[in-house]
Amino acid sequence: MKSIKISRLESDSLADIEATFLEGRVFHVTKRAYWPAIVTSGELLVNEDGSLPTTFGCSHNSYFRNRKCISVFDYRAPLDETIRDFRSRCYPFQAAEPGSEGIVILVLSPSIHNKLIPWARCKEENAQSEMIVPYIEAGFPGTISLDHIDMAIFLRREEDPSCRMYIMRQSSKE
């Protein structure tokens, strides 16, 4: 598995990372704090019972978790306005909070793409009440061995004292 470490100021754009490393690929995002447990187990685990901490908020009614799948970002579809809109709603870098340990983006090997369950399956099952991100979320049934991860991108966002968000965070602490 190829490993890349990237550090950026919170005011920096991440569009180059998205274009260079993620466009046309399928990947899973997790907090850097969870990486040692993943390495120890040798695989990404399904959060079947909800006991594993989540990276993207609440998952109690997640369509893919309810089906014993790991949620992944699927960036293989050609970009159009609909795809751009849904990508902005669930941005893979949102968990890389400035000042935190950051995130790990795990790019899946194309050899396992054929096992992915597309987001549109929820419509076939009339399961629209369950949480899913249309057009960009897919599910992988079962665990994903680290042998099927082509690249691990460790991204850390540093606080930028000149950034408006930094100033707002500081004023809320007072």
MARMAR-506393 format. One record per residue: residue in three letters; z, x, y of N, C-alpha, C, O in turn. Coordinates in steps of 0.001 Angstrom, whole numbers, padded with zeros to 6 digits, always signed. Atoms other than C-alpha are relative to their C-alpha. Layout:
ALAZXYZXYZXYZXY
...
//
This chain:
MET+000000+000848-001164+000000+000000+000000+000000+000904+001241+000813+001819+001375
LYS+000076-000719-001260-001004+001331+003381+001092-000527+000923+001354-001729+000948
SER-001073+000385-000899+001803+001310+005962-000329+000470+001413-000716+001620+001624
ILE+000292-000298-001395+001340+001172+009736+001205-000432+000830+001733-001529+000646
LYS-001093+000345-000912+004068+001264+012394-000556-000098+001412-001240+000804+001897
ILE+000486+000249-001355+003337-000208+015811+001178-000441+000861+001979-001283+000455
SER-001008+000406-000960+005615-000482+018813-000712-000321+001312-001552+000448+001778
ARG+000625+000436-001244+004621-002376+021953+001051-000572+000931+002074-001095+000487
LEU-000833+000680-000977+006244-003526+025153-000248-001503-000109-001341-001933-000477
GLU+000152+001453+000099+006854-007269+025264-001067-000528+000939-001607-001610+000706
SER+001030+000433-000945+004442-007497+028199-001409+000384-000453-002389-000059+000146
ASP+001306-000425+000512+001615-005874+026189-000662-001106-000819+000011-001865-001516
SER+000770+000916+000834-001114-007974+024626-000006+000509-001445+000032+001714-001694
LEU+000093-000359+001418-001261-008033+020836-001368-000377-000569-001571-000353-001783
ALA+001330+000436+000433-004888-009193+020715-000723+001073-000800-001467+000752-001727
ASP+000671-001065+000745-006076-005788+019512+000520+000110-001429-000243+000403-002349
ILE-000579-000028+001354-003695-005882+016544-000569-001155-000814-000950-000993-001973
GLU+000542+001187+000658-004853-009379+015697-001458+000235-000408-001843-000046-001543
ALA+001429-000215+000267-008538-008417+015946-000232+001108-001032-001093+000972-001902
THR+000217-001152+000877-008241-005085+014126+000538-000192-001409-000124+000152-002389
PHE-000677+000032+001295-005816-005862+011326+000068-001369-000681+000233-001439-001898
LEU-000242+001319+000591-005633-009645+010824-001226-000892-000109-001308-001729-001008
GLU+001191+000858+000017-008984-011226+011589-000724+000127-001337-001000+001234-001799
GLY+000706+000007+001279-010720-012252+008354+000897+000254-001206+000405+000430-002321
ARG-000929-000328+001091-007581-011650+006275+001039-001103-000204+001163-002032+000595
VAL-001117+000886+000323-004697-013501+004661+001256+000869+000000+001259+001968-000554
PHE-001198-000825-000125-001173-012309+005414+001257-000858+000070+001212-002044+000397
HIS-001321+000621-000074+002510-013160+005244+000803+000770+001038+000678+001991+001137
VAL-000823-000636-001020+004957-012454+008074+001465-000230-000334+001876-001344-000661
THR-001430+000096+000233+008637-011703+007594+000723+000887+000999+000133+001812+001557
LYS-000778-000856-000886+011398-010238+009702+000246+001342-000673+000394+001427-001892
ARG-000231-001369+000500+011916-006487+009344+001331+000085-000761+001454+000843-001723
ALA-001317+000008+000648+015543-007183+008370-000081-000427-001465+000784-000062-002262
TYR+000125+000489+001374+014308-008869+005167-000760+000980-000901-000778+000812-002120
TRP+000833-000929+000756+012090-005941+004103+000754+000720-001130+000208+000792-002232
PRO-000685-000681+001111+014737-004007+002056+000172-000883-001243+000021-000402-002366
ALA-000158+000910+001147+015377-007070-000141-001332-000213-000711-001375-000329-001936
ILE+001329+000159+000605+011631-007493-000689-000344+001230-000830-000838+001113-001951
VAL+000279-001247+000732+011271-003845-001698+000845+000060-001273+000348+000446-002331
THR-000892-000022+001172+014268-004141-004042-000516-000914-001103-000508-000542-002277
SER+000491+000946+001010+012813-007197-005781-001412+000348-000462-001822-000039-001557
GLY+001373-000365+000353+009285-005757-005765-001009-001115+000221-002161-001009-000199
GLU+000900+001125-000211+007812-009069-004670+000512-000909+001102+001689-000891+001462
LEU-000376+001080-000909+007779-011850-002137+000428-001166-000878-000273-001541-001818
LEU-000536+001084+000813+009882-014660-003519-000268-001351+000646-000370-001460+001868
VAL+000125+001372-000472+009379-018392-003220+001390-000462+000432+002370-000242-000280
ASN-001273+000512-000511+012125-019995-001130+000216-001425-000511+000438-002359+000259
GLU-000006+001314+000656+012274-022863-003589+001189-000874+000380+001019-002060+000662
ASP-001188+000801-000288+015840-023972-002910+000461+000113+001452+001489-000454+001822
GLY-000342-000137-001411+015892-022997+000771+001117+000988+000267+001629+001041+001386
SER-001117-000929-000173+018523-020292+000213-000394+001309+000695+000469+002019+001213
LEU+000436-001223-000666+016404-017442+001587-000161-000270+001498-000609-001347+001892
PRO+000172+000228-001442+016438-016958+005364-001483-000113+000347-002329+000526-000277
THR+001392+000208-000382+013265-018094+007089-000326+000771+001278+000556+001063+002085
THR+000470-000721-001175+011215-016286+009706-000490-000953+001067-000380-000659+002257
PHE+000601+000948-000938+009585-019326+011306+000743-001324+000010+000181-002359-000345
GLY-000753+001239-000177+012320-021858+011891+000361-000696-001290+000521-000067-002336
CYS-000455+000839+001100+013258-024677+009592-001096-000193-001054-002263-000399-000721
SER+000993+000189+001051+011558-024990+006231+000394-001080-001002-000197-001170-002078
HIS-000491+000976+000979+013423-027855+004588-001053-001013-000423-000965-001566-001519
ASN+001051+000951+000369+010327-030074+004638-001376+000660+000035-002374+000020+000367
SER+001259-000735+000002+007651-027412+004330-000863-000427-001195-000404-000429-002338
TYR+000917+000429+001053+004639-028622+002363-000092+001044-001121+000028+000702-002297
PHE+000182-001016+001038+004156-025309+000563+001303+000377-000699+001294+000614-001907
ARG-001274-000291+000670+007850-024579-000088+000325-001097-001001+000837-000821-002086
ASN-000247+001127+000905+008124-028046-001632-000848+000084-001265-000563-000600-002248
ARG+000877-000171+001166+005371-026967-004049+000140+001388-000633-000743+001856-001351
LYS-000324-001319+000567+006971-023618-004961-001055+001042+000349-001464+001844-000491
CYS+000993-000952-000494+004493-021654-002858+000580+000832+001135+001555+000442+001778
ILE-000301-000825-001161+004762-018859-000333-001028-000330+001067-002230-000315+000803
SER+000915+000293-001106+003286-019778+003041-000598+001291+000538+000091+002295+000720
VAL+000711-001148-000557+000681-017396+004383-000897-000471+001136-001264-001643+001218
PHE+000984+000256-001049-001540-017192+007433-001369+000310-000592-001567+001368-001190
ASP+001363-000201+000495-005199-017586+006510-000936+000103+001198-001293-000903+001812
TYR+000862-000268-001158-007386-015990+009187-001433+000274-000423-002145+001017+000252
ARG+001369-000244+000474-010622-016062+007181-001032-000926+000629-002219-000598+000631
ALA+000957+000958-000585-012203-019077+008921-000544+000546+001315+000180+001204+002062
PRO+000570-000436-001281-014591-018364+011802+000750-000657+001165+001136-001824+001096
LEU-000707+000505-001165-012942-018757+015186-000801-001056+000748-001971-000849+001072
ASP+000560+001014-000890-013674-021941+017091+001182-000551+000788+002302-000069+000619
GLU-001081+000513-000845-011625-023984+019565+001148-000608-000808+002312-000449-000441
THR-001046+000600+000835-009745-025883+016834+000872+001083-000622+002099+000990-000591
ILE-000752-001100+000627-008745-022686+015027+000858+000701+001050+002034+000974+000808
ARG-000762-000654-001079-007703-021040+018312+001226-000837+000379+002317-000300+000569
ASP-001092+000888-000371-005573-024067+019169+001136+000081-001013+002294+000237-000624
PHE-001057-000023+001006-003685-024063+015866+000611+001387-000157+001790+001501-000492
ARG-000580-001345+000019-003264-020285+015921+001021+000157+001119+002043+000818+000935
SER-000949-000110-001111-001555-020610+019290+001276-000793-000270+002333-000470+000271
ARG-001178+000824+000323+000807-023246+017877+000958+000718-000949+002169+000500-000894
CYS-000837-000773+000926+002068-020913+015146-000517+001433+000016-001292+001846-000846
TYR+000457-001356-000258+001537-017395+016405+000750+000968-000912+001980+000951-000925
PRO-000689-000859+000962+002284-014730+013773+000959+001004+000627+001869+001490-000045
PHE-000856-000993-000653+003908-012417+016331+001239-000607+000647+002073+000129+001173
GLN-001109+000637-000699+006397-014985+017654+001363+000437-000524+002341+000397+000222
ALA-001287-000423+000559+009139-013715+015332+000375+001431+000388+001490+001875+000114
ALA-000268-001380-000435+008867-010188+016785+000676-000034+001362+000089+000369+002367
GLU-000726+000156-001252+011482-010851+019424+000302+001362+000606+000765+002265-000090
PRO-000282-001280-000660+011809-008060+021973+001451+000419-000188+002366-000388-000023
GLY-001341-000505+000224+014803-005877+021217+000507-000174-001420+001555+000372-001764
SER-000405+000175+001403+014997-006976+017556-000621+001121-000840-001340+001977-000325
GLU+000602-000973+000910+014065-004906+014512-001501-000220-000163-002223+000683-000587
GLY+001422+000300+000098+010680-006613+014584-000355-000736-001272+000495-001330-001935
ILE+000532+000715+001155+008520-008009+011837-000809+000942-000892-001157+002058-000508
VAL+000915-000676+000915+006516-006883+008840-001095-001008-000328-000826-002128-000762
ILE+001155+000834+000328+003036-008302+008399-000585+000565-001283-001010+001719-001322
LEU+000454-000438+001321+001974-008108+004755-001372-000594-000277-001511-001800-000482
VAL+001378+000438+000200-001785-008281+004274-000287-000057-001494-000166+000944-002201
LEU+000251+000211+001425-002706-009732+000883-001334+000590-000433-002301+000610+000329
SER+001226-000505+000607-005296-008167-001366-000982-001158-000214-000580-002230-000665
PRO+000996+001051+000246-008546-010170-001509-000072-000426-001470-000557-001516-001773
SER+000062+000328+001428-008208-010084-005310+000848-001214-000377+000665-001776-001456
ILE-000818+001182+000316-005612-012896-005129-000315-001201+000904+000347-002235+000814
HIS+000372+001109-000885-007293-015069-002484-000424-001248-000783-000233-002369-000312
ASN+000469+001151+000780-008753-017278-005224+001143-000899-000476+000900-002026-000907
LYS-001154+000801+000418-005233-018500-006044+000603-000818+001148+001491-001640+000924
LEU-000569+000690-001159-004537-019785-002526-000269-001502-000042-001331-001951-000475
ILE+000139+001445-000137-003969-023485-001977-000271-000274+001478+000534+000116+002324
PRO+000329+000233-001407-005665-024645+001238+000888-001076+000632+001437-001936-000057
TRP-000821+000963-000735-003832-026613+003913-000487-001434-000205+000318-002365-000218
ALA+000580+001340+000098-006211-029568+003451+000474-000758-001244+000299-001974-001328
ARG-000521+000673+001188-004627-030304+000068+001033-001050+000372+001178-002058-000319
CYS-001020+000986-000396-001851-032102+001938-000629-001351+000323-000013-002393+000098
LYS+000683+001271-000292-004384-034711+003077-000365-000708-001301-000234-001928-001405
GLU+000355+000581+001301-005558-035243-000508+001220-000651-000659+001107-001664-001348
GLU-001238+000500+000590-001930-035783-001526+000711-001009+000902+001790-001496+000565
ASN-000607+000904-000977-001216-038003+001490+001416+000460+000353+002354-000337+000380
ALA-001304-000606-000280+001636-035636+002394+000100+000489+001446+000725+001513+001719
GLN+000012-000417-001399+001109-035464+006156+001386-000015+000648+001560+000545+001730
SER-001354+000009-000562+004824-036108+006735+000724+001332-000242+001770+001590+000354
GLU-000596-001311+000254+005590-032636+005374-000556+001007+001010-001663+000841+001523
MET+000389-000985-001018+005423-029609+007676-001094+000936-000525-000987+001512-001607
ILE+001103-000896+000334+002182-027653+007622-000739+000321+001300-000754-000490+002226
VAL+000808-000363-001160+000033-025799+010147-001465-000113-000422-001978+000750-001134
PRO+001404+000186+000391-003504-027162+009774-000878+001180+000394-000651+001845+001405
TYR+001062-000984-000231-006435-024766+009582+000406+001455-000188-000453+002289-000476
ILE-000352-001425+000133-004384-021548+009415+001059+000284-001061+001287+001446-001397
GLU-001012-000237+001026-001666-022052+006798-000591-000279-001374-001341-001236-001567
ALA+000365+000201+001401-002268-021681+003083+001242+000307-000827+002226+000838-000312
GLY-001138-000262+000873+000059-021447+000115-000412+000819-001200-001499+000646-001750
PHE+000232-000773+001217+000297-018962-002697+001022-000469-001026+002226-000367-000789
PRO-000939+000520+001001+001788-020472-005879+000775+001127-000683+000182+002036-001265
GLY-000839-001004+000650+004712-018410-007135+000219+001232+000864-000091+001244+002056
THR-000315-001235-000717+005781-014921-006178-001257+000843+000205-002267+000658-000473
ILE+001093-000934-000258+003518-012214-004764+000551+001410-000196+001414+001859+000559
SER-000421-001369+000278+003991-008751-006241-000446+000920+001129-001512+000724+001711
LEU+000390-000974-001016+003970-005858-003789-001261+000760-000423-001917+001377+000416
ASP+001255-000605+000472+001114-004532-005955-001218-000716+000582-002315-000159+000604
HIS+001101+000792-000567-001011-007274-004334+000020-000019+001529-000624-000855+002162
ILE-000035-000156-001453-000208-006207-000776-000794+001260+000336-000455+002357-000109
ASP+000841-001144-000375-002899-003973+000722+000581+000798+001154+000409+002015+001222
MET-000472-000678-001197-001155-003184+003986+001281-000659+000499+001424-001881+000468
ALA-001225+000473-000645+002276-003481+005589-000012+000522+001431-000035+001730+001665
ILE+000013-000365-001417+002266-003521+009389+001390-000292+000555+001818-001445+000609
PHE-001333+000129-000575+005682-002896+010928-000171-000058+001517-000569+000926+002139
LEU+000197+000199-001433+005615-004304+014466+001336-000224+000684+002129-001084+000302
ARG-001220+000145-000805+008386-003876+016966-000396-000159+001455-001237+000582+001965
ARG+000273+000240-001423+008328-005248+020511+001212+000453+000802+002335+000000+000582
GLU-001067-000548-000844+010353-003364+023069+000149-000841+001263-000831-001367+001791
GLU-000237+000711-001246+011951-005035+026044-000639+000760+001161-000664+001991+001179
ASP+000649-000568-001184+010151-004458+029346+000731-000526+001231+000567-001689+001598
PRO-000788+000446-001152+012480-004579+032374-000834-000583+001147-000297-001300+001991
SER+000839+000558-001066+009515-005425+034628-000608-001363-000382-001279-001996+000433
CYS+000576+001248+000510+008567-008471+032523+000859-001205+000412+002088-001144+000384
ARG-000691+001223-000412+009460-011968+033719+000928-000528-001106+002035-000982-000813
MET-000828+000493+001102+010777-012934+030251+001287+000823-000135+002350+000271-000420
TYR-001178-000868+000054+013145-009936+030267+000982-000417+001097+002178-000561+000843
ILE-000836+000377-001134+014460-010922+033704+000676-001347-000272+001854-001524+000040
MET-000573+001309+000327+014979-014509+032535+001101+000129-001052+002143-000516-000937
ARG-001020-000194+001037+016879-013360+029425+001270+000597+000619+002383+000184+000293
GLN-001144-000646-000630+019112-011152+031560+000788-000984+000879+002019-000972+000882
SER-000692+000953-000874+019876-013934+034051+000730-001076-000806+001746-001603-000353
SER-000686+001008+000835+020790-016341+031237+001271+000565-000637+002143-000195-001059
LYS-001199-000633+000551+023369-013820+029977+001149+000006+001002+002312+000152+000625
GLU-001032-000081-001052+025220-013890+033291+000800-001260+000113+001700-001346+000948
//
